[in-house]
């Protein structure tokens, strides 16, 4: 059910809701993907770090700094 909600929010362009639902449902990797699609690299890095994806979090932080 949560995956469907994420899909619906994502298709509607509501990436913030999609990522939040994914994170709350324990789909951290999906949440990171959604935040990346939205260009929200800071949030993506935070979720990645919280989920133990330290290398991905570092890469996202680096990308965010390059785009500033």
C-alpha positions as CSV (number, residue, x, y, z in Angstrom):
1,X,0.0,0.0,0.0
2,X,2.8,2.4,0.9
3,X,4.6,1.8,-2.4
4,X,1.5,2.6,-4.3
5,X,1.1,5.9,-2.3
6,X,4.7,6.8,-3.1
7,X,4.0,6.1,-6.8
8,X,0.9,8.2,-6.8
9,X,2.6,11.2,-5.1
10,X,5.6,10.9,-7.3
11,X,3.5,10.9,-10.5
12,X,1.6,13.9,-9.2
13,X,4.9,15.7,-8.7
14,X,4.6,15.7,-4.9
15,X,8.1,14.5,-4.3
16,X,8.1,15.7,-0.7
17,X,5.1,13.6,0.2
18,X,6.4,10.6,-1.8
19,X,9.8,10.7,0.0
20,X,8.2,11.1,3.4
21,X,5.8,8.2,2.9
22,X,8.7,6.0,1.6
23,X,10.9,6.9,4.6
24,X,8.1,6.3,7.1
25,X,7.4,2.9,5.5
26,X,11.0,1.8,5.9
27,X,11.8,2.3,2.2
28,X,14.9,4.5,2.8
29,X,16.5,3.8,-0.5
30,X,13.3,4.7,-2.3
31,X,13.1,7.9,-0.3
32,X,16.6,8.8,-1.3
33,X,15.8,8.2,-4.9
34,X,12.7,10.4,-4.8
35,X,14.6,13.2,-3.1
36,X,17.3,12.9,-5.8
37,X,14.8,13.1,-8.6
38,X,13.4,16.3,-6.9
39,X,16.9,17.8,-6.7
40,X,16.7,17.8,-2.9
41,X,20.2,16.4,-2.4
42,X,20.5,17.7,1.2
43,X,17.4,15.7,2.2
44,X,18.6,12.7,0.2
45,X,21.9,12.8,2.0
46,X,20.3,13.0,5.4
47,X,18.1,10.0,4.7
48,X,21.0,8.1,3.3
49,X,23.1,8.8,6.3
50,X,20.3,7.8,8.7
51,X,19.9,4.5,6.8
52,X,23.6,3.7,7.0
53,X,24.3,4.4,3.4
54,X,27.4,6.5,4.3
55,X,29.1,6.4,0.9
56,X,25.9,7.5,-0.9
57,X,25.4,10.2,1.6
58,X,28.9,11.5,1.0
59,X,28.4,11.5,-2.7
60,X,25.1,13.4,-2.3
61,X,26.7,16.0,-0.1
62,X,29.5,16.5,-2.6
63,X,26.9,16.9,-5.4
64,X,25.0,19.4,-3.4
65,X,28.1,21.5,-2.8
66,X,29.0,21.4,-6.5
67,X,25.5,22.7,-7.4
68,X,25.5,25.6,-5.0
